[in-house]
Amino acid sequence: MTILEKVQALPKSPGVYIMYDGGGTVIYVGKAKSLKHRVQQYFGLRSNRDTKVAAMLNQVADFSYIVTPSELDAFALEKNLVLKHQPHYNILLKDGKAYQYIRIDLRQEFPALEVTRRLKKDGARYFGPYFNGLRAQDIIRALQHAYPVRACNTKITSKPKRACLNRHLSICSGPCAGLVSKDDYMSFINSVVAFLNGNSAEVESVLIQEMECAAKAEQYETAILLRDMLAQLKRLTDRTIAYLPREVDIDAIGYASNGIQAAIAVFVVRGGRGIGCERFHIIDASLSLEECLVGFLTQYYTYNSRVPKEILLPVNIPEDAAIREWLNGERGSKVNLAKPERGNGRKLLETAIKNAEEFLEKEVEKEKAYHDFTLGAVEQLQKELGLSRVPHRIEAYDISNISGVNKTASMVVFLGGEPAKAHYRKFIIKTVEGADDYASMQEVLRRRLSELDSDDLSFSAVPDLILIDGGKGQLSAALEVLQEFPFALRRGGFGAPRANEDGVVDAEGGAKSFLFLNHPVTSCHPSKEGNFARAGLCSIAIISLAERNEEIFLPNNPNPIILPRHHYALRLLQRVRDEAHRFAITFHRKIRGKDMQSQLENIAGIGPAKRRELLKKLKSINAIKQASVEQLMTVPKITRADAERIAEYFRKTVSID
């Protein structure tokens, strides 16, 4: 079936559609209330396409779809597939950018103020986020001087404990020591909550009084500390927005585009204060601004922030959109999505839009440089190596050992020219004796490629390019493994194959496979059956990079490719290679350290302190084995009796070996 024939055969059910390039790489994931209607819009009149959509469709070779029971199920599935595949034409925000929040669990008898970066649906109250120069720790420290509440994780029981230093410094009322009643303590907590909701006058008044008293008593260090706390609070209170009531939590989301590039800015208001503004450069191939904003909201509130009570948008989201139901579930109460036309909400939205426009104007050149360094370098790599497709997913492997002992290996993954650390994997070599790096590499590749049907996020993905550290020998050893698997056909991914009328590819070397476009990819399980299908049709390119002269070796080509030192493609390969080396060494050191500790644990009388001193002084197990009794006695805490036991233990071990 051609793409247009497949489009006509689509059901009018809700679901998710997945678009692939010619090599089977997922480049876009979308959801739809009606699959047929939505996908038809992509492949309909060209005049309706904007630049980003047209750029994506130029690369689309096929698509698959998954029918879901409801639009909300499609929404959830889309979110998970975007997380797994990281498609280039979806909005991709950086995960792990966790902001600071102040957590207060009011269900506890004596709640504590906690700093956290993880938001949980645990019934506690979270205040924040704090960024743009505001630190949750500084705010808590200032609050403790006004209200003596605890900021520790001490478990409070009916049996009083000894009062801690914070109690003696009068910044804690000492509930663990039984020095404050529950009612009095909760009055402090209620005042803290009121401050975090926008009522700051009382805290400032208390800190000013304490600072003046400390200055009069010539306690200048304390006075300076209190002054700095006041300055931190002033940075927070100065952000109060006069025309907004207190206890208002709003995110105003602005959008700007120049037709090719786009930016989104989020102006964050908490407790009537403007906490700050976040700005994002985005790539998205959705058909409308509404869909783009839905994709942004999904990722932003998954990774970056807690859902506020009100979200202001530059366009209206349809009433039946699944995003509303999802946001309500994430917050635990109703979220108001609105497009304000006038009043205070419009002022906030215009502020966000202005920030997006300024960011887009200033960041265009910066983003271009970043693109050249990452995705641009990936595209250059395809051209310089003659690859059949853009190597979006690059995997690199490295072996680490000392004289064949504690052999480990690393697998690092770059997606679109950037490290994807969630996809990194580590290996302990199991079948190779001695220091045989060739055999070790073969074992690792064989184990990795045998896991394509795994549920593992990384192993289930088919690499576009495998990078081996070394020269012709290392590359030949790795190539032997690839030839054991069906996707080693098509000359390892080099050159663009041509198809005959039956859809069969002649890869100029006699090897044949079917064009991806002619394979019916409508599997409801793309992580398994679909992956196997694509694995058999997609080639995996493999190269090696020799460190001495930075020579790039290709299979069946005796002459290396040498790129200029400043070339973005070469610099990308160097970054990938060096990252694999770093990751392998880090893991090897960890394993070696555990092995060294475990050997010393077998010696009677050598406890943790003595083991640490031995390793600190002599650096390695081999050095300890070879040391004489007199040399061992130079190690702090090691007596003659200890030294004799150590020497005797290793003498017996060596003789047994």
Phi, psi and omega in degrees: 000141173281170179300315182295325176293321178293323178298316181295334181273357182294146175282162177267027182269160172291152179172192182238137175246143186233124182255140184238152171273186184296340179262003179091005178283134178289122181246346177200140175232131179223161176245162181207144172287327174227110183302315183297313182297316184292312183292328175300326179296326180291318186260021179270222184296130181294334182294342181272357185269137171272180187299316184293319179295317179298319180297321179291313184297334176295339181258348184289125176252337181194170175214157173232172180212158178227120179280137180237158181295330184210170178293325178296320176296322177296320179300313181294319180294318178302314181301316182291322180290324176296319178298319184287312189266342181049056183295142186297324186267008169265158173294127182233101175270155182284124174279169180083356179275071186274126179275165177276139174229155170259123182253132176227119178264097185288354177280343178285157180292319177230084184299146177251157173269121183239145172262129180218155174244003181243125179265128180234153174271072186243009179087352179279164177261137180242133179241130183144198004284162177244121178203189183054047175093354178261131181242132182299323180298319180294321180294317179297318181298319178292319180297324181294333177286335178269321182228113186285075178255157184276151177230031182243172179254022180298133178281124183266124180238178179289342179267115183298145177256173177288136181298140183267180183297322180300325177294317180293334178273001178065026175252010173212139182277358174073050178295330180291337178264005179071030186261004179214143179281163180295319182295316179295318181296318181293333175294323175296315181298318179298324177292322177298314180299319178298319178297313182294339176270002174124349181268095189253353187299319184294318180297314180299319180298315180297315182294323177296316178299314180297319180297316180294320178296319180295321179295318179296326180275008180060028174267073192291326179296318177295319180297320179294320179298315179294324177297318179294323177296318178298320179297320178295316179295325180296324177299327179283312184290332178295342180272004177299131180267114191301324186274004179252143174289157177289164181067019177266127176244116184221142165245120176258124188247115180256152182228141176217144180212146175253016180097333179244314179247159182218157178219149176234136177239138178243113176268116189261124177241125177227128181061034181075007180247142174279099183293321181164182181229128176258145182230141183225133170269128188233153169239129181205135182251024176290162188275348182213161176296325179300314179295321178300315181293324176298316177298321178294313181302320180302309183284321183299316182273355169278319187255322199256329192205162174275143183289124178278178181288329184225136177235124180260132185232154179283347176222160177280135173270135181307145185299330184267012183293139180293340181300326181296314181296321180293315179298319178299319179293321180293322181279327185090006176202175185291136177250132180266113174261122186217152171248097183288137179260340182203176175078198184296322179299320179295322178299316180296316181297319178297325175298316180294318180297318179297319177297320179296318181294316180293320179297316181297318181295317184280332189265356183303310181293321179296318179292326177297316178297320179294321178298316179300326184283335185244270184297323177299321178295324178296317179294322176296323181298319177302315182293313185291328182265354181068037181285152182285343177207167179293126181282074183298317180254112178250127176246136178233146184233147177212145180253139178225129176197166174238109180055037177079007182259142179052055183287127178227166178216157179236150170232117176247152185232132172246129176247119181061030178087006180237145178295134177247085190294336176294342181262356179295147177220154181239150181228144167253123183293130188248331192249355187259131177263136176076188185269074179248092183293328180297309181294324178296317179297320179296319178299315182296312180296321180296317179293320182293313185286345176279355185254020182293339177266011181285158173278357180295134184304320185272313184295333182283351179269138180272124179288147173276327184214132174251129180250125179250134177279114179144195183249214185298319183298312179298320180294318180297320179296318180291323181296328177301323180289317180300327182288351175279349185244149187296332183278009172280355177292179181060039172053041173063026173091005182261134180087148180267111183288157178244149184251148173270191185295333180274003181080017181264135184263130172257112186271027175066355178240010179097337181286141183228149172206176183263145176298140180300323183299330184271003180264130181286096182260085176231026182295141176275002180229071185295340181284344183238274184303317180299323180292319178297319180299314181291325180299322181287343183255336184266139175274151173247117177281147179221135179219169172230154180235111180277125191291326189301307181245012181053049179270136179258120180255135178249154179300142175059028178224108184290340184263125180285158172266129180241115180261153176302148185300332182271358185295133182299323180296317178295318180296326176295313179299321179296318179297318180294313180300314181294325178292320176298319179296315180299315183294321179293316181296318180300315180293320180297318179297322179295314179295317180297319179297320178294322180293318179297315179298318184294324178294318181290334179295339181281353183265123181298136176085357180255096183272185184303318182295317180290324178297319179297317180295320179298313181290327178293321184278314188258351168077326185211163178295321180299320179294322178293319179300320186273351183287144175280171178300318181296319178294321178295327181289345177284348178283130178306140177077355181265115179275174178298319180298319177298314182298320180293321178295319179296313180298319180294320180299311182286334175295317179291321180298316180294320182292325177293316179300000000 
